[in-house]
Amino acid sequence: MAEGSEIIFRPTTAGDIPVIQDLSSRIWREHYPGIITNEQIDYMLEKMYAPEIIRDEMEKKGYRYVIVSDSAMPVGYISYRVEHSAHAVLISKLYLLPSLHGRRIGARMLQYVKEDALRAGARLVYLYVNKNNVKAIRAYERFGFSKAQALVTSIGGGFVMDDYRMDLDLTAK
């Protein structure tokens, strides 16, 4: 963060979809080479970040999207869904420009979701992370998440997601 910068969390609307798409493309193309192939990056960006997919998640599937800005500049975003019947919150997407990693912004993003989860009465926050995304796994563990499950999921196009499910127990003292 620059001297005097301010981290701002702003819930989104469908009008923010181009900002989310731009951030996704920039972050994925900087962070994921070496973790997954460029072909898989292109495939996943196309499948997960088409405007109609994001709009459907926002308007029909209950996902909350939040733009994270450093002063007025968007630098990341979060997407998560409260699962009331399971007393849980799924973090679907939590992305920050790689140039800002290591500055505690990611921890503040996780804290934002944790606080919302607690307000919603959730007992658990969970997410999925690529097994080779060592930097993210370490950050999640520092925040209190633990590996709960290893799984491989076919996503079409001949690609799979080889992930850990990581859980944060909100009832632990």
C-alpha positions as CSV (number, residue, x, y, z in Angstrom):
1,M,0.0,0.0,0.0
2,A,1.2,3.4,-0.8
3,E,1.8,5.9,2.1
4,G,-1.6,7.4,3.0
5,S,-3.5,4.8,1.0
6,E,-6.9,3.5,2.3
7,I,-8.3,0.0,1.7
8,I,-12.0,0.2,0.9
9,F,-14.5,-2.7,0.7
10,R,-17.5,-1.9,-1.6
11,P,-20.3,-4.3,-2.3
12,T,-20.8,-4.6,-6.1
13,T,-23.7,-4.4,-8.5
14,A,-24.0,-5.9,-12.0
15,G,-22.4,-2.6,-13.3
16,D,-19.2,-3.7,-11.7
17,I,-18.9,-6.9,-13.8
18,P,-16.3,-5.3,-16.2
19,V,-14.1,-4.3,-13.2
20,I,-14.3,-7.9,-11.9
21,Q,-13.5,-9.3,-15.3
22,D,-10.5,-7.0,-15.7
23,L,-9.1,-7.8,-12.3
24,S,-9.6,-11.5,-12.9
25,S,-7.7,-11.5,-16.1
26,R,-4.9,-9.5,-14.7
27,I,-4.6,-11.5,-11.5
28,W,-4.9,-14.9,-13.1
29,R,-2.4,-14.2,-15.8
30,E,0.1,-12.9,-13.3
31,H,-0.4,-15.4,-10.5
32,Y,-1.4,-18.8,-12.0
33,P,1.3,-19.6,-14.6
34,G,3.4,-22.4,-13.1
35,I,0.4,-23.5,-11.0
36,I,-1.9,-24.3,-13.9
37,T,-1.3,-24.1,-17.7
38,N,-2.1,-21.0,-19.7
39,E,-4.7,-23.1,-21.6
40,Q,-6.5,-23.9,-18.3
41,I,-6.3,-20.2,-17.2
42,D,-8.0,-19.1,-20.5
43,Y,-10.6,-21.9,-20.1
44,M,-11.4,-21.0,-16.5
45,L,-11.6,-17.3,-17.1
46,E,-14.0,-17.9,-20.0
47,K,-16.2,-20.3,-18.0
48,M,-16.2,-18.5,-14.6
49,Y,-16.1,-14.8,-15.6
50,A,-18.5,-14.5,-18.5
51,P,-20.8,-11.5,-17.7
52,E,-23.9,-13.8,-17.6
53,I,-22.2,-16.2,-15.1
54,I,-21.3,-13.4,-12.7
55,R,-24.7,-11.7,-13.0
56,D,-26.4,-15.1,-12.3
57,E,-24.3,-15.6,-9.2
58,M,-25.1,-12.1,-8.0
59,E,-28.8,-12.0,-8.8
60,K,-29.9,-15.6,-8.5
61,K,-27.4,-17.7,-6.6
62,G,-26.9,-15.4,-3.6
63,Y,-23.2,-14.6,-4.1
64,R,-22.0,-11.4,-2.5
65,Y,-19.3,-9.7,-4.6
66,V,-17.1,-7.1,-3.0
67,I,-14.5,-4.9,-4.8
68,V,-11.4,-4.1,-2.7
69,S,-9.7,-0.8,-3.6
70,D,-6.5,0.8,-2.5
71,S,-7.7,4.4,-2.2
72,A,-9.8,4.7,-5.4
73,M,-8.0,2.0,-7.4
74,P,-9.6,-1.5,-7.6
75,V,-7.0,-4.1,-6.6
76,G,-8.9,-7.2,-5.8
77,Y,-12.3,-8.7,-5.0
78,I,-14.1,-11.3,-3.0
79,S,-17.1,-13.5,-3.9
80,Y,-18.8,-15.5,-1.2
81,R,-22.2,-17.1,-0.3
82,V,-23.9,-17.6,3.0
83,E,-25.3,-21.1,3.3
84,H,-27.8,-20.6,6.1
85,S,-29.0,-24.2,6.3
86,A,-25.4,-25.4,6.8
87,H,-24.4,-22.5,9.0
88,A,-21.5,-21.9,6.7
89,V,-20.0,-19.4,4.3
90,L,-18.3,-20.5,1.1
91,I,-15.6,-18.1,-0.2
92,S,-15.8,-18.7,-4.0
93,K,-13.3,-16.1,-5.1
94,L,-10.7,-14.1,-3.2
95,Y,-8.2,-12.4,-5.5
96,L,-5.7,-9.6,-5.0
97,L,-3.2,-8.2,-7.5
98,P,0.1,-10.1,-6.9
99,S,2.0,-6.8,-6.5
100,L,0.1,-6.3,-3.3
101,H,0.7,-9.7,-1.8
102,G,2.4,-9.7,1.6
103,R,0.9,-6.4,2.7
104,R,-1.9,-7.8,4.9
105,I,-4.6,-6.8,2.5
106,G,-5.5,-10.5,1.9
107,A,-5.9,-11.0,5.7
108,R,-8.2,-7.9,5.8
109,M,-10.2,-9.5,2.9
110,L,-10.6,-12.7,4.9
111,Q,-11.5,-10.8,8.1
112,Y,-14.2,-9.0,6.1
113,V,-15.8,-12.3,5.2
114,K,-15.3,-13.7,8.7
115,E,-17.1,-10.8,10.2
116,D,-20.0,-11.1,7.8
117,A,-20.1,-14.9,8.4
118,L,-20.3,-14.3,12.2
119,R,-23.2,-11.7,11.7
120,A,-25.0,-14.4,9.6
121,G,-24.6,-17.0,12.4
122,A,-22.2,-19.2,10.5
123,R,-20.1,-21.6,12.4
124,L,-17.7,-22.3,9.4
125,V,-16.0,-20.5,6.5
126,Y,-14.6,-22.7,3.8
127,L,-12.9,-22.4,0.5
128,Y,-11.1,-24.4,-2.2
129,V,-7.5,-23.7,-3.2
130,N,-5.3,-25.3,-5.8
131,K,-2.9,-27.8,-4.1
132,N,0.1,-26.1,-5.9
133,N,-0.9,-22.6,-4.8
134,V,1.5,-22.8,-1.9
135,K,1.6,-19.0,-1.2
136,A,-2.2,-18.9,-0.8
137,I,-2.3,-22.0,1.3
138,R,0.3,-20.5,3.7
139,A,-1.7,-17.3,3.9
140,Y,-5.0,-19.2,4.7
141,E,-3.2,-21.3,7.4
142,R,-1.8,-18.1,9.0
143,F,-5.4,-16.8,9.2
144,G,-6.5,-20.0,10.9
145,F,-7.8,-22.2,8.1
146,S,-6.8,-25.9,8.0
147,K,-6.9,-28.5,5.2
148,A,-10.0,-30.5,5.5
149,Q,-10.1,-32.5,2.3
150,A,-8.2,-33.1,-0.9
151,L,-10.3,-33.4,-4.0
152,V,-10.0,-33.4,-7.8
153,T,-13.0,-32.1,-9.8
154,S,-13.5,-32.2,-13.5
155,I,-14.4,-28.8,-14.9
156,G,-14.7,-29.8,-18.6
157,G,-12.5,-29.1,-21.5
158,G,-10.2,-31.9,-20.3
159,F,-9.2,-29.9,-17.2
160,V,-9.5,-30.6,-13.5
161,M,-9.3,-28.6,-10.3
162,D,-6.8,-30.3,-8.0
163,D,-7.7,-28.6,-4.7
164,Y,-7.7,-28.6,-1.0
165,R,-10.9,-27.7,0.8
166,M,-9.8,-25.5,3.7
167,D,-12.0,-24.7,6.7
168,L,-12.1,-22.0,9.3
169,D,-13.9,-23.1,12.4
170,L,-15.7,-20.0,13.8
171,T,-16.7,-21.8,17.0
172,A,-13.1,-22.5,18.1
173,K,-11.8,-20.3,20.9
